[in-house]
Amino acid sequence: MSMASDSAVKRVCLFYCNETKALAERIAAESDAIELRNINWRTFEDGFPNLFIPNAHRIRGQNVAFLASFSSPSVIFEQLSVIYALPKLFISSFTLVLPFFPTGTSERMEDEGDVATAFTIARILSNIPTSRGGPTSLVTFDIHALQERFYFGDNILPCFESGIPLLMSRLQQLPYSDNISIAFPDDGAWKRFHKQLQHFPTIVCNKVRIRDKRIVRIKEGEAVGRHVVIVDDLVQSGGTLIECQKALAANGATKVSAYVTHGIFPNRSWQRFEHDNGGHPETGLTYFWITDSCPGTVKEVMSETPFEILSLAGSIAAALQI
């Protein structure tokens, strides 16, 4: 590498929590400019965090990033403590990488008294202390509700990335990739992703209530003879995806696969998803692609069919160079 090109590379010290260690290692493997740094995560006898940043003086003047996972309320406080401490260590810049922005489905206030916890998290992150280089940069992927990007204040610079390029790259590797259609389980998914996937034929599903049942049906598009890939930002229980799969199979799809950026799967709900056993779309999925934004899920499904992990490591490494 020449001197000029070497000087253009932004060197980054990347800290991580226990949950994100494997992803941090994959990110560091993407670039020689990323150096992993550890934190001592301990607790006092009363359960409160006892945290220590080794060799803190050595990160002065450095570009620093922290790879977070707010997978449950029990781990958020200890990570916020570190996130608020790092910018004060005379660092050159600070980037918070939060692949999955949680509480994303709690953004609505439909009744008086509802608490929009997504707004609360956004306000907390918007008040991270500024480093010597200015406000914190936040890197997050496929945030659930479009209005949530406006929850952040002026003291943080959100960088909204997407996992869809990973899906598109994977689809190009499939045999008969010209026979793929994209299905959106509802209008919200269509609004979020259709521009990125506009080169594929699209199908839009919707939920309708018939008597006391809510069923999924095809609103527009044609599934006959196609390998249909259902695309959404996240999955929890998976009920809507399964109903969408069945509707597509009933309407003539030869294969059905699914992609979500964030596989949350509370209570091991991933077990509901079966493999199609070689082309029986009514019984299961050919592929179910998820990213590694939710580390706990990755550990559970990485060797299970039909699941396949598309790593965000390269995308995060690139974002850290911005």
C-alpha positions as a Markdown table, in Angstrom:
| # | Residue | x | y | z |
|---|---|---|---|---|
| 1 | Met | 0.0 | 0.0 | 0.0 |
| 2 | Ser | 1.3 | 3.4 | -0.9 |
| 3 | Met | 1.9 | 6.2 | 1.7 |
| 4 | Ala | -0.9 | 8.2 | 0.2 |
| 5 | Ser | -3.5 | 5.5 | 0.3 |
| 6 | Asp | -2.3 | 4.4 | 3.7 |
| 7 | Ser | -2.9 | 7.9 | 5.1 |
| 8 | Ala | -6.4 | 7.9 | 3.7 |
| 9 | Val | -7.4 | 4.9 | 5.8 |
| 10 | Lys | -9.2 | 5.7 | 9.0 |
| 11 | Arg | -7.8 | 3.6 | 11.9 |
| 12 | Val | -10.5 | 2.6 | 14.4 |
| 13 | Cys | -10.3 | 1.1 | 17.9 |
| 14 | Leu | -13.4 | -1.1 | 18.2 |
| 15 | Phe | -14.8 | -2.0 | 21.6 |
| 16 | Tyr | -17.5 | -4.6 | 22.0 |
| 17 | Cys | -19.8 | -6.2 | 24.6 |
| 18 | Asn | -19.9 | -9.9 | 25.5 |
| 19 | Glu | -22.8 | -10.6 | 23.1 |
| 20 | Thr | -21.1 | -8.9 | 20.1 |
| 21 | Lys | -17.6 | -10.4 | 20.4 |
| 22 | Ala | -18.0 | -12.8 | 17.5 |
| 23 | Leu | -19.4 | -10.1 | 15.2 |
| 24 | Ala | -16.6 | -7.7 | 16.3 |
| 25 | Glu | -14.0 | -10.4 | 15.3 |
| 26 | Arg | -15.6 | -10.7 | 11.9 |
| 27 | Ile | -15.6 | -6.9 | 11.5 |
| 28 | Ala | -11.9 | -6.7 | 12.4 |
| 29 | Ala | -11.1 | -9.5 | 9.9 |
| 30 | Glu | -12.5 | -7.3 | 7.2 |
| 31 | Ser | -9.9 | -4.5 | 7.6 |
| 32 | Asp | -6.4 | -4.1 | 9.0 |
| 33 | Ala | -7.4 | -0.6 | 10.0 |
| 34 | Ile | -9.7 | -1.9 | 12.8 |
| 35 | Glu | -8.1 | -2.9 | 16.1 |
| 36 | Leu | -10.2 | -4.8 | 18.7 |
| 37 | Arg | -10.1 | -3.5 | 22.3 |
| 38 | Asn | -11.7 | -5.2 | 25.2 |
| 39 | Ile | -13.6 | -4.0 | 28.3 |
| 40 | Asn | -13.7 | -5.8 | 31.6 |
| 41 | Trp | -17.4 | -6.5 | 32.2 |
| 42 | Arg | -17.9 | -7.4 | 35.9 |
| 43 | Thr | -20.6 | -6.9 | 38.5 |
| 44 | Phe | -20.5 | -6.0 | 42.2 |
| 45 | Glu | -22.2 | -8.3 | 44.7 |
| 46 | Asp | -25.4 | -6.2 | 44.5 |
| 47 | Gly | -25.6 | -6.9 | 40.8 |
| 48 | Phe | -24.7 | -3.4 | 39.5 |
| 49 | Pro | -22.0 | -3.2 | 36.8 |
| 50 | Asn | -18.3 | -3.0 | 37.8 |
| 51 | Leu | -16.7 | -1.9 | 34.5 |
| 52 | Phe | -13.2 | -1.1 | 33.5 |
| 53 | Ile | -11.6 | 0.1 | 30.2 |
| 54 | Pro | -8.0 | -1.2 | 30.2 |
| 55 | Asn | -5.3 | 1.1 | 29.0 |
| 56 | Ala | -7.8 | 3.9 | 28.6 |
| 57 | His | -5.0 | 6.5 | 28.1 |
| 58 | Arg | -3.8 | 4.7 | 24.9 |
| 59 | Ile | -7.0 | 5.6 | 23.0 |
| 60 | Arg | -6.5 | 9.3 | 23.4 |
| 61 | Gly | -6.6 | 11.0 | 19.9 |
| 62 | Gln | -7.9 | 7.8 | 18.3 |
| 63 | Asn | -11.1 | 7.1 | 16.4 |
| 64 | Val | -13.2 | 4.9 | 18.7 |
| 65 | Ala | -16.2 | 2.7 | 18.0 |
| 66 | Phe | -18.4 | 0.6 | 20.3 |
| 67 | Leu | -20.4 | -2.4 | 19.0 |
| 68 | Ala | -23.5 | -2.7 | 21.1 |
| 69 | Ser | -26.4 | -5.2 | 21.4 |
| 70 | Phe | -29.4 | -3.9 | 23.3 |
| 71 | Ser | -31.0 | -7.4 | 23.3 |
| 72 | Ser | -32.7 | -7.0 | 26.6 |
| 73 | Pro | -33.2 | -4.3 | 29.3 |
| 74 | Ser | -30.8 | -6.1 | 31.6 |
| 75 | Val | -27.8 | -5.4 | 29.4 |
| 76 | Ile | -28.6 | -1.9 | 28.2 |
| 77 | Phe | -27.5 | 0.0 | 31.4 |
| 78 | Glu | -24.0 | -1.4 | 31.5 |
| 79 | Gln | -23.4 | -0.7 | 27.9 |
| 80 | Leu | -24.8 | 2.8 | 28.2 |
| 81 | Ser | -22.3 | 3.4 | 31.0 |
| 82 | Val | -19.5 | 2.5 | 28.7 |
| 83 | Ile | -21.0 | 4.4 | 25.7 |
| 84 | Tyr | -21.2 | 7.6 | 27.9 |
| 85 | Ala | -17.6 | 7.1 | 29.2 |
| 86 | Leu | -15.7 | 6.5 | 26.0 |
| 87 | Pro | -16.2 | 10.0 | 24.4 |
| 88 | Lys | -14.8 | 11.6 | 27.5 |
| 89 | Leu | -11.4 | 9.9 | 27.1 |
| 90 | Phe | -10.1 | 12.6 | 24.8 |
| 91 | Ile | -10.7 | 10.5 | 21.7 |
| 92 | Ser | -10.7 | 12.0 | 18.2 |
| 93 | Ser | -14.2 | 10.6 | 17.2 |
| 94 | Phe | -16.8 | 8.2 | 18.6 |
| 95 | Thr | -19.1 | 5.9 | 16.6 |
| 96 | Leu | -21.8 | 3.7 | 18.2 |
| 97 | Val | -22.7 | 0.7 | 16.1 |
| 98 | Leu | -26.1 | -0.6 | 17.1 |
| 99 | Pro | -27.1 | -3.1 | 14.3 |
| 100 | Phe | -30.6 | -3.6 | 15.7 |
| 101 | Phe | -32.4 | -0.6 | 17.2 |
| 102 | Pro | -34.6 | -2.3 | 19.8 |
| 103 | Thr | -38.1 | -1.4 | 21.0 |
| 104 | Gly | -38.8 | -0.6 | 17.4 |
| 105 | Thr | -42.3 | -1.9 | 17.5 |
| 106 | Ser | -43.1 | 0.3 | 20.5 |
| 107 | Glu | -43.1 | 3.6 | 18.6 |
| 108 | Arg | -46.9 | 4.2 | 18.5 |
| 109 | Met | -49.0 | 5.9 | 21.1 |
| 110 | Glu | -52.5 | 4.7 | 20.2 |
| 111 | Asp | -54.1 | 5.3 | 23.6 |
| 112 | Glu | -53.5 | 7.9 | 26.2 |
| 113 | Gly | -50.9 | 6.5 | 28.6 |
| 114 | Asp | -49.0 | 4.4 | 26.0 |
| 115 | Val | -45.2 | 4.9 | 26.4 |
| 116 | Ala | -43.2 | 5.0 | 23.2 |
| 117 | Thr | -40.0 | 3.3 | 24.5 |
| 118 | Ala | -38.3 | 3.7 | 21.1 |
| 119 | Phe | -38.4 | 7.4 | 21.6 |
| 120 | Thr | -36.9 | 7.0 | 25.1 |
| 121 | Ile | -33.9 | 5.0 | 23.7 |
| 122 | Ala | -33.4 | 7.6 | 20.9 |
| 123 | Arg | -33.4 | 10.4 | 23.5 |
| 124 | Ile | -30.8 | 8.6 | 25.7 |
| 125 | Leu | -28.5 | 8.0 | 22.7 |
| 126 | Ser | -29.0 | 11.6 | 21.5 |
| 127 | Asn | -27.4 | 12.8 | 24.8 |
| 128 | Ile | -24.2 | 10.8 | 24.5 |
| 129 | Pro | -21.3 | 13.3 | 25.4 |
| 130 | Thr | -19.6 | 14.8 | 22.5 |
| 131 | Ser | -16.0 | 13.8 | 21.8 |
| 132 | Arg | -13.2 | 16.1 | 20.7 |
| 133 | Gly | -14.3 | 15.5 | 17.1 |
| 134 | Gly | -17.9 | 16.4 | 17.6 |
| 135 | Pro | -21.2 | 14.5 | 18.0 |
| 136 | Thr | -21.4 | 10.7 | 18.1 |
| 137 | Ser | -22.1 | 8.9 | 14.9 |
| 138 | Leu | -24.7 | 6.1 | 15.2 |
| 139 | Val | -24.7 | 3.2 | 12.7 |
| 140 | Thr | -27.9 | 1.1 | 12.7 |
| 141 | Phe | -29.6 | -1.2 | 10.2 |
| 142 | Asp | -33.2 | -1.2 | 8.8 |
| 143 | Ile | -34.8 | 0.6 | 11.7 |
| 144 | His | -38.4 | -0.7 | 12.1 |
| 145 | Ala | -40.7 | 2.4 | 11.7 |
| 146 | Leu | -39.7 | 5.1 | 9.3 |
| 147 | Gln | -40.6 | 7.9 | 11.7 |
| 148 | Glu | -38.1 | 6.6 | 14.2 |
| 149 | Arg | -35.3 | 8.2 | 12.3 |
| 150 | Phe | -36.7 | 11.6 | 13.3 |
| 151 | Tyr | -36.6 | 10.7 | 17.0 |
| 152 | Phe | -32.9 | 11.5 | 17.3 |
| 153 | Gly | -31.8 | 14.9 | 18.4 |
| 154 | Asp | -29.1 | 17.2 | 17.0 |
| 155 | Asn | -26.3 | 15.9 | 19.1 |
| 156 | Ile | -26.1 | 12.5 | 17.3 |
| 157 | Leu | -25.5 | 11.8 | 13.6 |
| 158 | Pro | -27.5 | 8.7 | 12.7 |
| 159 | Cys | -26.3 | 6.7 | 9.7 |
| 160 | Phe | -29.1 | 4.4 | 8.5 |
| 161 | Glu | -27.7 | 1.4 | 6.7 |
| 162 | Ser | -29.6 | -1.6 | 5.2 |
| 163 | Gly | -29.0 | -5.3 | 5.0 |
| 164 | Ile | -30.8 | -5.5 | 1.6 |
| 165 | Pro | -27.5 | -5.3 | -0.4 |
| 166 | Leu | -26.4 | -8.6 | 1.3 |
| 167 | Leu | -29.7 | -10.2 | 0.2 |
| 168 | Met | -29.3 | -9.0 | -3.4 |
| 169 | Ser | -25.7 | -10.3 | -3.5 |
| 170 | Arg | -26.9 | -13.7 | -2.2 |
| 171 | Leu | -29.8 | -13.9 | -4.7 |
| 172 | Gln | -27.4 | -13.3 | -7.6 |
| 173 | Gln | -25.5 | -16.5 | -6.5 |
| 174 | Leu | -28.6 | -18.7 | -6.8 |
| 175 | Pro | -29.3 | -20.9 | -9.8 |
| 176 | Tyr | -32.2 | -19.5 | -11.8 |
| 177 | Ser | -31.8 | -16.1 | -10.2 |
| 178 | Asp | -33.9 | -14.7 | -13.1 |
| 179 | Asn | -36.9 | -16.6 | -11.7 |
| 180 | Ile | -37.0 | -14.8 | -8.4 |
| 181 | Ser | -39.9 | -12.5 | -7.3 |
| 182 | Ile | -40.0 | -10.5 | -4.1 |
| 183 | Ala | -43.0 | -10.6 | -1.8 |
| 184 | Phe | -43.8 | -8.0 | 0.9 |
| 185 | Pro | -46.0 | -9.3 | 3.8 |
| 186 | Asp | -47.7 | -5.9 | 4.1 |
| 187 | Asp | -47.7 | -2.3 | 2.8 |
| 188 | Gly | -45.2 | -1.3 | 5.5 |
| 189 | Ala | -42.6 | -3.7 | 4.1 |
| 190 | Trp | -43.3 | -2.5 | 0.6 |
| 191 | Lys | -42.8 | 1.2 | 1.5 |
| 192 | Arg | -39.5 | 0.4 | 3.3 |
| 193 | Phe | -37.8 | -1.8 | 0.7 |
| 194 | His | -39.4 | -1.7 | -2.7 |
| 195 | Lys | -37.0 | 1.0 | -4.1 |
| 196 | Gln | -34.0 | -1.1 | -3.2 |
| 197 | Leu | -35.6 | -4.2 | -4.9 |
| 198 | Gln | -37.3 | -2.5 | -7.8 |
| 199 | His | -35.5 | -4.7 | -10.4 |
| 200 | Phe | -37.4 | -7.8 | -9.2 |
| 201 | Pro | -41.1 | -8.6 | -9.9 |
| 202 | Thr | -43.0 | -7.8 | -6.7 |
| 203 | Ile | -45.9 | -9.3 | -4.9 |
| 204 | Val | -47.7 | -7.5 | -2.0 |
| 205 | Cys | -49.7 | -9.3 | 0.6 |
| 206 | Asn | -52.0 | -8.0 | 3.2 |
| 207 | Lys | -53.9 | -9.1 | 6.3 |
| 208 | Val | -57.7 | -9.2 | 6.2 |
| 209 | Arg | -60.1 | -10.1 | 8.9 |
| 210 | Ile | -62.7 | -12.7 | 8.1 |
| 211 | Arg | -65.1 | -13.2 | 11.0 |
| 212 | Asp | -62.8 | -13.7 | 14.0 |
| 213 | Lys | -59.7 | -14.7 | 11.9 |
| 214 | Arg | -57.0 | -12.6 | 10.4 |
| 215 | Ile | -55.6 | -14.2 | 7.2 |
| 216 | Val | -52.9 | -13.2 | 4.8 |
| 217 | Arg | -53.7 | -13.0 | 1.1 |
| 218 | Ile | -52.1 | -11.7 | -2.1 |
| 219 | Lys | -53.1 | -8.2 | -2.8 |
| 220 | Glu | -51.2 | -7.7 | -6.1 |
| 221 | Gly | -48.6 | -9.6 | -8.1 |
| 222 | Glu | -48.2 | -13.1 | -9.5 |
| 223 | Ala | -46.6 | -16.1 | -7.7 |
| 224 | Val | -47.2 | -18.9 | -10.3 |
| 225 | Gly | -43.9 | -20.7 | -11.2 |
| 226 | Arg | -41.7 | -18.3 | -9.3 |
| 227 | His | -39.2 | -18.7 | -6.5 |
| 228 | Val | -40.7 | -16.0 | -4.2 |
| 229 | Val | -38.6 | -14.4 | -1.4 |
| 230 | Ile | -40.5 | -12.8 | 1.4 |
| 231 | Val | -38.7 | -9.6 | 2.6 |
| 232 | Asp | -39.3 | -7.8 | 5.9 |
| 233 | Asp | -37.1 | -5.9 | 8.4 |
| 234 | Leu | -37.7 | -8.1 | 11.4 |
| 235 | Val | -39.4 | -11.2 | 12.7 |
| 236 | Gln | -40.7 | -12.0 | 16.1 |
| 237 | Ser | -43.2 | -14.9 | 16.5 |
| 238 | Gly | -43.2 | -15.5 | 12.7 |
| 239 | Gly | -46.9 | -15.9 | 12.4 |
| 240 | Thr | -47.4 | -13.4 | 9.5 |
| 241 | Leu | -44.4 | -14.9 | 7.6 |
| 242 | Ile | -45.8 | -18.4 | 7.8 |
| 243 | Glu | -49.3 | -17.3 | 6.7 |
| 244 | Cys | -47.6 | -15.4 | 3.8 |
| 245 | Gln | -45.6 | -18.5 | 2.8 |
| 246 | Lys | -48.8 | -20.6 | 2.7 |
| 247 | Ala | -50.7 | -18.0 | 0.6 |
| 248 | Leu | -47.8 | -17.9 | -1.9 |
| 249 | Ala | -47.6 | -21.7 | -2.1 |
| 250 | Ala | -51.4 | -21.9 | -2.6 |
| 251 | Asn | -51.0 | -19.4 | -5.5 |
| 252 | Gly | -48.5 | -21.4 | -7.4 |
| 253 | Ala | -45.0 | -20.5 | -6.1 |
| 254 | Thr | -42.6 | -23.3 | -6.8 |
| 255 | Lys | -40.3 | -22.2 | -3.9 |
| 256 | Val | -40.7 | -19.8 | -1.1 |
| 257 | Ser | -37.8 | -18.3 | 0.9 |
| 258 | Ala | -37.6 | -15.4 | 3.4 |
| 259 | Tyr | -35.3 | -12.6 | 4.4 |
| 260 | Val | -35.3 | -10.4 | 7.5 |
| 261 | Thr | -32.5 | -8.2 | 8.7 |
| 262 | His | -33.3 | -8.8 | 12.4 |
| 263 | Gly | -34.2 | -12.3 | 13.6 |
| 264 | Ile | -35.5 | -11.7 | 17.1 |
| 265 | Phe | -37.4 | -14.9 | 17.6 |
| 266 | Pro | -38.5 | -14.6 | 21.3 |
| 267 | Asn | -39.0 | -18.0 | 23.0 |
| 268 | Arg | -37.2 | -19.8 | 20.2 |
| 269 | Ser | -40.0 | -19.1 | 17.8 |
| 270 | Trp | -37.5 | -19.9 | 15.0 |
| 271 | Gln | -38.4 | -23.5 | 15.5 |
| 272 | Arg | -41.7 | -22.9 | 13.8 |
| 273 | Phe | -40.0 | -22.6 | 10.4 |
| 274 | Glu | -39.5 | -25.9 | 8.5 |
| 275 | His | -37.4 | -26.7 | 5.5 |
| 276 | Asp | -39.3 | -27.3 | 2.3 |
| 277 | Asn | -37.6 | -30.7 | 1.8 |
| 278 | Gly | -36.6 | -30.1 | -1.8 |
| 279 | Gly | -39.4 | -28.0 | -3.3 |
| 280 | His | -42.6 | -28.4 | -1.3 |
| 281 | Pro | -43.4 | -24.7 | -0.5 |
| 282 | Glu | -46.6 | -25.5 | 1.3 |
| 283 | Thr | -44.6 | -27.3 | 4.0 |
| 284 | Gly | -41.7 | -24.9 | 4.5 |
| 285 | Leu | -39.0 | -22.5 | 3.2 |
| 286 | Thr | -36.1 | -23.2 | 0.9 |
| 287 | Tyr | -34.0 | -20.6 | 2.6 |
| 288 | Phe | -34.5 | -18.3 | 5.6 |
| 289 | Trp | -31.8 | -15.6 | 5.5 |
| 290 | Ile | -31.1 | -13.4 | 8.5 |
| 291 | Thr | -28.2 | -11.1 | 9.4 |
| 292 | Asp | -26.1 | -11.4 | 12.6 |
| 293 | Ser | -27.7 | -8.2 | 14.1 |
| 294 | Cys | -29.1 | -10.3 | 16.9 |
| 295 | Pro | -26.2 | -12.4 | 18.3 |
| 296 | Gly | -28.3 | -14.7 | 20.5 |
| 297 | Thr | -30.4 | -15.8 | 17.5 |
| 298 | Val | -27.3 | -16.5 | 15.4 |
| 299 | Lys | -26.0 | -19.0 | 18.0 |
| 300 | Glu | -29.3 | -20.9 | 18.0 |
| 301 | Val | -29.9 | -21.1 | 14.3 |
| 302 | Met | -26.5 | -21.2 | 12.6 |
| 303 | Ser | -26.6 | -24.9 | 12.0 |
| 304 | Glu | -30.4 | -25.3 | 11.5 |
| 305 | Thr | -32.1 | -25.5 | 8.2 |
| 306 | Pro | -33.5 | -23.5 | 6.4 |
| 307 | Phe | -31.5 | -20.7 | 8.1 |
| 308 | Glu | -28.5 | -19.0 | 6.6 |
| 309 | Ile | -26.6 | -16.1 | 8.1 |
| 310 | Leu | -25.6 | -13.1 | 6.0 |
| 311 | Ser | -23.0 | -11.2 | 8.0 |
| 312 | Leu | -23.1 | -7.4 | 8.5 |
| 313 | Ala | -19.4 | -7.4 | 9.2 |
| 314 | Gly | -18.3 | -6.0 | 5.8 |
| 315 | Ser | -21.1 | -3.4 | 5.8 |
| 316 | Ile | -20.1 | -2.2 | 9.4 |
| 317 | Ala | -16.4 | -2.2 | 8.5 |
| 318 | Ala | -17.2 | 0.1 | 5.5 |
| 319 | Ala | -19.4 | 2.3 | 7.6 |
| 320 | Leu | -16.6 | 2.8 | 10.1 |
| 321 | Gln | -14.5 | 4.4 | 7.3 |
| 322 | Ile | -17.1 | 7.2 | 6.8 |
